[in-house]
Amino acid sequence: MASSERSALLTYRLCGGSGEEERGRERARGRAAAAAAPRKLPTFLGVVVPTLLSMFSVVLFLRLGFVVGHAGLYQALAMFAVAYFIIGMTVLSVCAIATNGALDAGGAYYMISRALGPEFGGSIGIMFFLANVCGSALYVLGLVEAVVDSFGIPPGQKVGAGVHVLPQSYWYELLYGTVLLALCLLVCLVGASIYAKATFLIFLIVAGVLGTVLVSFFATQPIGVPIRLPYLNGSETENGSFTGFSLATLRDNLGGGYGVDYTTGQMMSFSSVFAVMFNGCTGIMAGSNMSGDLKRPSYSIPRGTISAVLFTYLVYNLLAFLMCATCSRTLLQKDYGFLRDISIFPPLVTVGIYAATLSAAMSNLIGASRILYALARDDLFGRALTLAKKTSASGNPVMAVILSWLVVQLVLFSGKLNTIAGVVTTFFLLVYATVNLACLALEWASAPNFRPTFRYFTWHTCLLGIAGCCVMMFLISPVSASVSLGFLLLLLLALHYLSPSSTWGYISQALIFHQVRKYLLMLDVRKDHVKFWRPQMLLMVQNPRGSARLIDFVNDLKKSGLYVLGHVELQDLDTLPSDPLQPQQDSWLSLVDKLNVKAFVSLTLAPSVRHGVRQLLFTSGLGGMRPNTLVLGFYDDAAPQDGLARHPAFTSAREEVPLGFPPLRAPTAPKLLSAREYVGIVADALKMLRNVLLARQLESLDKAWELRRAASPPPTIHVWPVNLLRPDSARYADTCSLFLLQMACVLNMARAWRRAHLRLFLCVEAGAMPHAQEEKLRQLLKDLRIQAQIQLVPWDAVTRLHWQTRRGPPGGPAPIGAAEEEEEEEEEGSVNYPANATQVSDEYVCAANRLVLEQSPTPAVRFLYLPRPPADTSLYPLYLHQLELLTRGLGPTVLVHGVSAVTSTQL
């Protein structure tokens, strides 16, 4: 699984270039360098020790008394329970993700990015980097506080005595912090190996100090402890007391007693104390951050992290009880270094404080550098992080370490530990919430490949972890939480639009698939109703180069319905070594992206175009989402034009016309489709109860120009809901006419066409009461809620040409077979040419064409009634010829034949 995850996947990109190839080569070099670096840290040194030292740092030696003194034993235990509940749920999620495949460098960033995709991964990676940076600064400031407390000149004195020789001021403390941070930098520059050895040595020291502290609670006699505070003169002190085990002391410390923090002068509360305390729990990712240096990350991270978390929880609770039973509240609240005063060997406690905080600072610094290196290697931020890719010969990301050190140095200007504690806690809570979200998404997606060997988690634990993190984040600091979420949202949007595509897989796709499958099963075709009908289009495209504007036009016609681009490849799979459609799929999908149309792509192999269209009509779609309307380009002798090269999506200087499609057919080259086969496709679709649209000259439609024209007059859409090829049976309320009206209305409802006006043409003859017909049509439009202008068109001169070719006048007896023809037309809108009846003449069709053409102003597009093809297949060429005459020179025209009821006058 690891090898497949890191292998480069070759994908066809519509507008790929050398820049993408170069980035791919850089990523490959980075992976090769990482692979060359030896992984040699075992579970204990690589996970347990860094996690323990990160959690046993400032809080254990310098702030645990602060927490217990302000919150009391009950609230302190509640804080530990809440904090460890949150991190416990997060640890379960971390273990699940870590055991679902090979891990690389980057820890939590690597887990989230590979689970949720580059947008979430990159944005959370930056947040986690900042959390580690601020955490490193926090521990350095804690170490400075301990050093100044031990060796600083007391407040109010200009000259110290004995070991108290270090001046105290903001700038001096910044200098001390800079020196200590430089020491961390030197260790981290050497590499993970020396860091692991250094942390193991520090771990032994901290373990010894912790044992000494526990013994001191039992061995030290009751004493008074003088307390020097910054706001008192040098000669003034307050006294705290170590009482030894005392029931009275324990009773006094059970409840809360929040006071003023003597380092910042701010009044403490449950949320502010919890923010400081929670920093003792934020080290759970220390082992995960070393994932790139572990021998077996999937084995070590779960076992090491859970062991460290359980151990620290027991120690914190035990120490909280011992402090409450032996120390006065004054001592706990106003002397953060009191453990040194009550220890049986005070220098050892001092060494332990220095060692633990120094180790935690190094752990966060090296963790931040690994995250930054992983972000740079993944190229999510382009050239902004190029410098962080540089590594030493041993694979140590030295430039990432240096950049992380610089950012930590900037954070040191904040000055006080408690000042940044809330920010650090908010960042870590946000990261933990996202880790839980990643595991929740993987669990809910139900992907077969999510098979973690660690099974002690459910989606309930993930959800509880997310809820706990979010609630505590806003309780601690609503402002910091809001700003952090806003910053995260900005990063998400930036990465969504700017980041290159990745080969990691997107959890969103798995979740969408899961939900779509569920809702498709709920979409019952037996419950369809005409009120909720919508067009679901299958547009057949031979070559996208000649159909770009038609594709765009049909996208406006779909009205939030299904839209499928169909293509038939004339080949025989039996004679081919492999499926030729797979290499084309990416080209078509890239075309859909570039044209910004909401369409699916369906390609098929067939011996003929007609067979291929039949296949697509039968198989396209799924469940209740199947095409109900077939759209074809018109069959004529016009030379195909490359509209793709002129399309706005490809006219930018930075874009290239896609090369994945063959050149257009030459004007003299034979067509892949005969006229008879083309009409047969129309007949097949109608037999399958699919509506049919034939689009002619849509490539000449410049939609952008049409809709930018001056507001007076606005562009128009001409609608002719009458069968012009059967003037003896013109109807305006049959199924086909109503479908034609519906399609014109749907186009007018599209955002790009809302300025256009519908104009409906009512063909009338002398003595036929035109005003009554107009009023009837107007009432129909009102009932259908269609806003359109009705224009009366006298067409006596046109119909006269029709009757001259028949055997009798309009009032005379009908020709033989005409009665049957009329009945069929009423049902299906057909135009048949029986052997014993006279068909319409070309002269009549040309006159009808002129009638349509003469209506001004020139519309943006016309909708005309499409008659049903004749039952006699030998008449297919004549049928197509008359359609060509009818639409000749009309500009963008759509011939429409509907077979299903699509309008409703009911609520």
DAZINOR-V314942 format. One record per residue. N is the residue number from 1. RES is the residue in one small letter. PHI is phi in degrees with one decimal (* if undefined). NEAR is the number of other ideal C-beta (glycine too) atoms within 8 Angstrom. Layout:
n: (N N)
res: (RES RES)
phi: (PHI PHI)
near: (NEAR NEAR)
This chain:
n: (1 2 3 4 5 6 7 8 9 10 11 12 13 14 15 16 17 18 19 20 21 22 23 24 25 26 27 28 29 30 31 32 33 34 35 36 37 38 39 40 41 42 43 44 45 46 47 48 49 50 51 52 53 54 55 56 57 58 59 60 61 62 63 64 65 66 67 68 69 70 71 72 73 74 75 76 77 78 79 80 81 82 83 84 85 86 87 88 89 90 91 92 93 94 95 96 97 98 99 100 101 102 103 104 105 106 107 108 109 110 111 112 113 114 115 116 117 118 119 120 121 122 123 124 125 126 127 128 129 130 131 132 133 134 135 136 137 138 139 140 141 142 143 144 145 146 147 148 149 150 151 152 153 154 155 156 157 158 159 160 161 162 163 164 165 166 167 168 169 170 171 172 173 174 175 176 177 178 179 180 181 182 183 184 185 186 187 188 189 190 191 192 193 194 195 196 197 198 199 200 201 202 203 204 205 206 207 208 209 210 211 212 213 214 215 216 217 218 219 220 221 222 223 224 225 226 227 228 229 230 231 232 233 234 235 236 237 238 239 240 241 242 243 244 245 246 247 248 249 250 251 252 253 254 255 256 257 258 259 260 261 262 263 264 265 266 267 268 269 270 271 272 273 274 275 276 277 278 279 280 281 282 283 284 285 286 287 288 289 290 291 292 293 294 295 296 297 298 299 300 301 302 303 304 305 306 307 308 309 310 311 312 313 314 315 316 317 318 319 320 321 322 323 324 325 326 327 328 329 330 331 332 333 334 335 336 337 338 339 340 341 342 343 344 345 346 347 348 349 350 351 352 353 354 355 356 357 358 359 360 361 362 363 364 365 366 367 368 369 370 371 372 373 374 375 376 377 378 379 380 381 382 383 384 385 386 387 388 389 390 391 392 393 394 395 396 397 398 399 400 401 402 403 404 405 406 407 408 409 410 411 412 413 414 415 416 417 418 419 420 421 422 423 424 425 426 427 428 429 430 431 432 433 434 435 436 437 438 439 440 441 442 443 444 445 446 447 448 449 450 451 452 453 454 455 456 457 458 459 460 461 462 463 464 465 466 467 468 469 470 471 472 473 474 475 476 477 478 479 480 481 482 483 484 485 486 487 488 489 490 491 492 493 494 495 496 497 498 499 500 501 502 503 504 505 506 507 508 509 510 511 512 513 514 515 516 517 518 519 520 521 522 523 524 525 526 527 528 529 530 531 532 533 534 535 536 537 538 539 540 541 542 543 544 545 546 547 548 549 550 551 552 553 554 555 556 557 558 559 560 561 562 563 564 565 566 567 568 569 570 571 572 573 574 575 576 577 578 579 580 581 582 583 584 585 586 587 588 589 590 591 592 593 594 595 596 597 598 599 600 601 602 603 604 605 606 607 608 609 610 611 612 613 614 615 616 617 618 619 620 621 622 623 624 625 626 627 628 629 630 631 632 633 634 635 636 637 638 639 640 641 642 643 644 645 646 647 648 649 650 651 652 653 654 655 656 657 658 659 660 661 662 663 664 665 666 667 668 669 670 671 672 673 674 675 676 677 678 679 680 681 682 683 684 685 686 687 688 689 690 691 692 693 694 695 696 697 698 699 700 701 702 703 704 705 706 707 708 709 710 711 712 713 714 715 716 717 718 719 720 721 722 723 724 725 726 727 728 729 730 731 732 733 734 735 736 737 738 739 740 741 742 743 744 745 746 747 748 749 750 751 752 753 754 755 756 757 758 759 760 761 762 763 764 765 766 767 768 769 770 771 772 773 774 775 776 777 778 779 780 781 782 783 784 785 786 787 788 789 790 791 792 793 794 795 796 797 798 799 800 801 802 803 804 805 806 807 808 809 810 811 812 813 814 815 816 817 818 819 820 821 822 823 824 825 826 827 828 829 830 831 832 833 834 835 836 837 838 839 840 841 842 843 844 845 846 847 848 849 850 851 852 853 854 855 856 857 858 859 860 861 862 863 864 865 866 867 868 869 870 871 872 873 874 875 876 877 878 879 880 881 882 883 884 885 886 887 888 889 890 891 892 893 894 895 896 897 898 899 900 901 902 903 904 905 906 907)
res: (m a s s e r s a l l t y r l c g g s g e e e r g r e r a r g r a a a a a a p r k l p t f l g v v v p t l l s m f s v v l f l r l g f v v g h a g l y q a l a m f a v a y f i i g m t v l s v c a i a t n g a l d a g g a y y m i s r a l g p e f g g s i g i m f f l a n v c g s a l y v l g l v e a v v d s f g i p p g q k v g a g v h v l p q s y w y e l l y g t v l l a l c l l v c l v g a s i y a k a t f l i f l i v a g v l g t v l v s f f a t q p i g v p i r l p y l n g s e t e n g s f t g f s l a t l r d n l g g g y g v d y t t g q m m s f s s v f a v m f n g c t g i m a g s n m s g d l k r p s y s i p r g t i s a v l f t y l v y n l l a f l m c a t c s r t l l q k d y g f l r d i s i f p p l v t v g i y a a t l s a a m s n l i g a s r i l y a l a r d d l f g r a l t l a k k t s a s g n p v m a v i l s w l v v q l v l f s g k l n t i a g v v t t f f l l v y a t v n l a c l a l e w a s a p n f r p t f r y f t w h t c l l g i a g c c v m m f l i s p v s a s v s l g f l l l l l l a l h y l s p s s t w g y i s q a l i f h q v r k y l l m l d v r k d h v k f w r p q m l l m v q n p r g s a r l i d f v n d l k k s g l y v l g h v e l q d l d t l p s d p l q p q q d s w l s l v d k l n v k a f v s l t l a p s v r h g v r q l l f t s g l g g m r p n t l v l g f y d d a a p q d g l a r h p a f t s a r e e v p l g f p p l r a p t a p k l l s a r e y v g i v a d a l k m l r n v l l a r q l e s l d k a w e l r r a a s p p p t i h v w p v n l l r p d s a r y a d t c s l f l l q m a c v l n m a r a w r r a h l r l f l c v e a g a m p h a q e e k l r q l l k d l r i q a q i q l v p w d a v t r l h w q t r r g p p g g p a p i g a a e e e e e e e e e g s v n y p a n a t q v s d e y v c a a n r l v l e q s p t p a v r f l y l p r p p a d t s l y p l y l h q l e l l t r g l g p t v l v h g v s a v t s t q l)
phi: (* -64.8 -65.1 -69.1 -71.0 -97.9 -79.2 -76.5 -95.9 -86.7 -123.6 -75.6 -114.6 -60.5 -125.7 -69.5 -151.5 -67.5 -61.9 -66.1 -64.2 -65.0 -63.0 -63.5 -64.6 -64.2 -63.9 -63.7 -63.3 -64.0 -67.6 -65.3 -65.1 -66.2 -67.4 -71.2 -70.4 -71.5 -99.2 -140.8 -88.0 -81.5 -61.8 -67.2 -74.2 -87.3 -122.9 -62.3 -64.0 -60.3 -68.1 -61.6 -69.5 -69.6 -85.5 -95.5 -131.2 -61.8 -64.2 -62.3 -97.8 -118.0 -129.1 -68.5 -64.2 -59.1 -64.6 -68.6 -65.0 -83.7 -89.8 79.1 -64.7 -61.1 -69.6 -64.2 -64.0 -64.9 -60.8 -63.1 -63.7 -64.9 -61.8 -77.0 -64.5 -62.4 -72.6 -64.5 -62.0 -67.8 -61.9 -61.8 -67.1 -60.5 -63.7 -63.3 -67.7 -66.0 -99.3 -101.9 159.9 -72.3 -104.6 -118.5 -62.8 122.8 57.3 -60.4 -59.6 -63.0 -62.9 -69.8 -64.9 -76.7 -92.9 -103.3 98.5 -66.4 -64.1 -67.2 -60.7 -65.8 -68.3 -69.5 -59.5 -64.6 -62.9 -69.5 -60.1 -64.8 -62.7 -68.0 -63.0 -65.1 -64.1 -62.4 -63.2 -61.6 -70.2 -63.9 -65.5 -64.3 -67.0 -60.6 -60.5 -67.5 -64.4 -66.1 -64.6 -86.4 -122.2 -79.2 -67.2 -56.8 -59.7 90.3 -109.4 -89.9 -126.9 -89.6 -129.8 65.0 -84.0 -82.2 -119.7 -87.8 -64.4 -117.9 -167.3 -59.0 -70.4 -65.2 -66.6 -64.1 -63.6 -61.9 -62.0 -64.2 -65.3 -65.1 -66.3 -64.0 -63.8 -61.0 -60.6 -61.0 -64.1 -70.0 -68.6 -68.0 132.6 -67.5 -65.5 -66.2 -63.7 -63.8 -66.5 -64.8 -68.8 -66.6 -62.5 -65.0 -60.3 -62.3 -64.4 -63.9 -62.2 -63.5 -65.2 -62.4 -63.2 -63.6 -62.5 -62.8 -66.2 -61.9 -60.0 -95.9 -92.4 -76.5 -77.8 -56.3 -142.5 -95.1 -119.8 -68.3 -120.6 -99.3 -113.7 -61.3 -88.0 -99.9 -66.2 -59.1 -87.1 -98.7 -140.1 -111.8 -114.0 -103.6 -142.3 -102.7 -93.1 71.5 -68.3 -143.0 -65.3 -64.6 -63.4 -62.2 -63.5 -66.5 -100.4 -70.3 -89.5 -78.2 -152.1 -69.5 -133.6 -92.9 -73.9 -72.1 -87.4 -117.4 76.4 -100.0 -74.2 -86.8 -144.1 -57.1 -67.7 -70.0 -68.7 -61.2 -60.9 -69.6 -62.4 -64.6 -64.6 -78.2 -110.7 -83.9 -87.7 -66.1 -91.9 -59.7 -71.1 -64.1 -63.4 -91.9 -56.9 -73.3 -111.8 -87.2 -65.0 -133.8 -56.4 -66.6 -88.1 -77.4 -62.3 -62.3 -68.0 -67.5 -68.0 -63.9 -61.0 -65.9 -65.3 -62.9 -64.6 -65.6 -62.7 -63.6 -65.3 -61.6 -66.5 -64.5 -64.6 -60.4 -65.5 -62.9 -66.0 -65.5 -85.1 -127.2 -119.4 -71.2 -63.8 -60.1 -63.9 -67.9 -80.4 -117.5 -142.5 -70.5 -104.5 -67.0 -59.8 -69.5 -72.4 -102.5 -75.6 -72.4 -141.1 -53.0 -59.7 -68.3 -65.0 -59.9 -62.6 -63.1 -60.9 -63.1 -65.5 -66.0 -68.6 -63.3 -65.1 -63.8 -62.8 -65.7 -60.4 -69.3 -66.5 -70.8 -65.3 -62.0 -66.4 -67.0 -66.7 -63.0 -64.6 -64.7 -61.8 -65.4 -67.9 -82.7 59.4 -73.1 -110.8 63.6 -81.4 -61.3 -114.0 -58.3 -61.5 -72.7 -78.6 -66.3 -126.8 -80.4 -62.4 -87.2 94.4 -76.9 -75.5 -65.1 -69.1 -65.4 -63.4 -66.6 -63.9 -63.9 -60.1 -62.7 -67.5 -60.7 -60.5 -66.1 -67.7 -61.1 -67.0 -64.1 95.0 -123.7 -61.7 -66.2 -66.8 -99.5 -60.5 -64.2 -66.2 -61.5 -62.3 -61.9 -61.5 -66.8 -62.0 -65.0 -65.0 -63.8 -60.0 -73.2 -61.7 -63.1 -63.5 -62.1 -67.1 -61.5 -63.6 -64.0 -69.6 -70.8 -68.3 55.8 -71.3 -59.4 -83.9 -88.9 -130.5 -66.0 -73.5 -86.8 -112.1 -87.5 -156.2 -141.2 -67.6 -66.8 -64.7 -63.3 -66.0 -64.3 -63.0 -62.3 -62.3 -62.0 -62.7 -66.3 -63.6 -66.9 -61.5 -80.3 -69.0 -69.9 -156.9 -58.9 -67.0 -61.2 -64.9 -65.8 -64.9 -64.2 -65.5 -62.5 -63.8 -62.6 -64.0 -62.0 -62.9 -59.5 -65.5 -61.9 -69.3 -62.0 -94.8 -111.9 -74.8 -72.6 -68.1 -117.3 -109.2 -83.0 93.7 -117.9 -63.5 -59.0 -65.6 -66.5 -67.3 -62.6 -59.0 -60.9 -72.7 -62.9 -58.6 -64.0 -77.6 -64.8 -66.0 -81.2 -82.1 -94.5 -65.6 -72.6 -101.9 -59.9 -139.4 -61.3 -62.7 -110.7 -67.7 -145.8 -68.9 -125.2 -95.2 -118.5 -99.5 -86.2 -125.9 -80.3 -144.9 -59.2 -61.2 -101.7 -134.4 -60.4 -74.8 -66.1 -59.3 -66.8 -65.3 -65.7 -61.0 -73.7 -85.5 -78.2 49.3 63.0 -95.1 -68.5 -136.7 -123.2 -92.4 -104.1 -145.7 -110.9 -101.7 -85.5 -146.8 -113.7 -63.3 -63.5 -97.2 -112.8 -74.0 -155.2 -70.1 -78.3 -81.8 -60.7 -64.1 -81.1 -58.1 -64.3 -62.5 -67.0 -65.8 -65.3 -62.2 -58.7 -63.2 -68.0 -78.6 58.5 -110.6 -96.1 -137.6 -96.6 -122.1 -134.2 -112.7 -148.3 -102.1 -158.6 -73.1 -146.3 -63.2 -62.2 -65.3 -64.4 -64.8 -59.0 -56.7 -67.6 -65.1 -77.9 -108.8 -66.3 85.9 -154.0 59.6 -82.1 -108.7 -131.9 -59.6 -112.1 -139.6 -100.4 -116.7 -126.6 -72.1 -81.1 -94.6 -147.6 -99.0 -67.2 -70.3 -66.4 -113.9 -79.6 -77.4 -67.3 -67.3 -98.0 -70.2 -55.8 -68.2 -121.1 -92.0 -65.7 -65.1 -85.7 -102.3 -122.7 -67.1 -60.6 -101.0 -79.4 -114.0 -69.4 -64.8 -68.5 -63.9 -67.8 -55.8 -90.7 -74.9 -68.6 -82.8 -80.5 -137.3 -86.9 -61.9 -63.6 -67.7 -63.0 -66.2 -60.8 -63.1 -60.9 -63.1 -60.1 -61.2 -68.1 -63.2 -87.9 58.6 -106.5 -69.8 -129.0 -124.6 -112.2 -106.5 -117.3 58.6 -70.8 -68.7 -87.1 -82.2 -95.2 -60.0 -61.3 -71.2 -59.3 -86.8 -95.7 -61.2 -55.2 -63.4 -124.4 -84.1 -72.8 -62.7 -121.8 -121.6 -88.5 -124.9 -118.9 -85.7 -132.0 -77.1 -67.4 -87.9 -137.0 -66.4 -78.5 -142.2 -68.0 -133.4 -111.5 -125.0 -82.3 -58.8 -67.7 -63.6 -66.6 -64.5 -61.1 -59.6 -62.6 -65.2 -63.6 -66.1 -60.8 -61.6 -66.1 -80.7 -63.6 -55.9 -72.3 -114.0 -68.6 -76.2 -72.4 -109.6 -83.4 -126.4 -105.1 -101.8 -107.5 -79.9 -127.0 -115.6 -62.0 76.8 -105.3 51.2 -61.4 -67.2 -65.7 -65.0 -62.8 -64.7 -63.6 -67.6 -63.4 -65.5 -61.7 -62.2 -64.1 -62.7 -87.4 57.0 -108.3 -92.5 -151.8 -88.4 -97.5 -123.8 -79.6 -126.2 -66.8 -136.0 -58.9 -63.5 -77.1 -66.5 -60.0 -64.8 -70.9 -70.1 -65.6 -92.9 -98.6 -86.6 -162.5 -73.6 -57.2 -90.4 -79.8 -68.3 -75.4 -63.6 -62.7 88.4 -69.5 -63.1 -63.1 -64.8 -62.1 -63.3 -66.0 -66.5 -59.2 -83.5 -128.9 65.8 -85.3 -132.0 -103.1 -124.2 -64.4 -64.1 -99.3 -132.8 -87.3 -80.7 -70.3 -89.7 -62.5 -61.9 -64.7 -62.6 -64.1 -65.4 -63.4 -61.3 -65.6 -60.0 -67.2 -68.7 -77.6 -73.3 -116.5 -73.9 -62.2 -80.8 -71.8 -156.4 -118.1 -113.5 -121.9 -73.3 -101.1 -69.4 -72.2 -59.9 -66.7 -68.7 -81.7 -65.9 -68.9 -91.1 -58.0 -61.0 -63.8 -58.9 -67.6 -61.3 -71.1 -64.6 -66.5 -63.7 -63.3 -103.3 -64.8 73.1 -82.7 78.4 -57.9 -138.0 -122.2 -90.4 -125.8 -131.6 -109.8 -119.6 -125.0 -71.0 -129.1 -115.4 -145.8 -103.6 -96.0 -70.0)
near: (6 8 6 6 10 7 6 7 5 4 7 10 9 11 9 7 6 5 6 10 9 8 10 9 8 10 12 9 8 11 10 8 10 12 6 6 12 4 8 7 13 9 12 8 10 16 17 12 13 16 16 14 18 15 16 14 16 15 14 15 16 14 15 14 15 14 15 15 13 14 12 13 12 9 11 14 10 8 15 13 8 11 12 11 10 15 12 9 14 14 12 15 17 17 16 14 14 16 11 11 8 8 13 11 12 16 15 15 15 13 15 15 17 10 13 15 13 12 11 13 17 16 12 17 16 10 16 15 14 10 14 15 15 13 14 19 14 14 15 16 16 14 15 12 12 15 13 12 8 10 8 12 11 9 10 7 8 3 5 10 4 4 5 10 6 12 6 9 6 6 6 10 13 11 8 12 14 10 8 14 16 8 9 15 12 8 11 14 10 9 10 10 9 9 13 14 8 11 15 10 8 13 12 8 11 15 8 10 16 12 8 14 13 11 9 12 11 7 6 11 4 6 9 7 13 7 12 8 10 6 5 11 5 9 5 5 9 9 9 15 12 16 11 8 7 9 5 7 13 11 7 8 16 9 7 9 9 10 8 7 11 9 10 7 6 8 7 10 7 10 9 12 15 14 13 14 15 15 15 16 13 14 16 17 13 15 18 15 16 17 16 14 12 17 8 7 11 13 8 16 18 13 10 15 16 10 9 16 15 8 9 13 10 8 11 12 10 9 12 15 9 10 13 15 10 13 17 11 10 11 16 17 12 10 11 10 12 14 11 11 11 13 13 7 7 8 6 11 15 11 10 16 15 11 12 17 17 14 16 16 15 15 15 15 19 14 14 15 14 16 17 15 15 15 17 15 12 12 10 12 10 7 5 5 11 7 8 13 13 8 11 7 3 6 11 12 14 10 11 14 15 10 12 16 13 8 11 15 9 7 12 14 6 9 9 9 13 11 8 14 12 11 10 14 15 14 14 12 15 17 14 13 13 13 16 16 11 16 15 13 13 15 12 9 12 7 7 5 4 10 6 11 7 11 6 5 12 6 8 6 11 17 10 10 17 12 8 12 15 10 8 13 16 9 7 16 13 6 6 12 13 8 8 13 9 8 9 12 8 8 12 11 8 8 13 8 6 6 12 7 6 8 7 10 8 8 13 8 8 13 11 8 9 11 8 8 8 8 8 11 7 6 9 6 7 4 5 8 6 9 6 6 9 8 12 14 14 15 14 13 12 9 11 11 13 13 14 13 12 14 15 12 14 13 12 10 13 14 9 4 9 11 14 15 13 14 13 14 12 10 8 7 7 4 5 9 2 5 7 10 10 7 8 12 10 11 13 13 9 14 12 11 8 12 12 5 9 5 11 7 11 12 11 13 12 11 5 8 12 11 9 14 15 9 10 16 14 7 8 11 10 5 9 8 9 10 14 8 12 15 13 13 12 12 8 6 2 5 4 10 7 9 12 13 8 7 12 5 9 13 7 6 3 3 10 6 7 13 5 9 10 4 3 10 7 5 6 3 6 3 6 6 8 6 9 9 11 12 13 11 13 14 10 12 13 14 6 8 6 13 14 14 15 13 15 13 11 13 11 7 13 6 11 7 7 10 12 5 7 4 4 4 6 9 12 12 17 12 14 12 11 11 14 12 11 11 15 8 9 9 9 11 6 9 10 14 14 15 15 15 15 11 15 13 12 11 13 11 8 11 4 7 12 8 7 13 9 14 13 13 11 13 10 10 9 5 4 7 6 9 6 7 12 11 8 8 12 9 8 10 13 7 7 11 5 8 5 12 7 10 9 8 10 8 12 8 8 12 11 8 12 13 10 6 9 8 5 7 5 5 3 7 4 7 11 6 9 9 7 7 12 10 8 10 13 8 5 8 13 11 12 9 9 8 3 6 11 6 6 10 9 8 7 13 14 9 11 14 14 8 11 14 8 6 10 4 5 4 11 11 14 14 14 14 15 12 12 11 9 13 4 7 7 4 9 13 9 10 13 12 9 12 12 10 11 13 12 7 5 12 11 14 13 14 14 15 16 13 11 10 7 9 9 5 5 4 1)
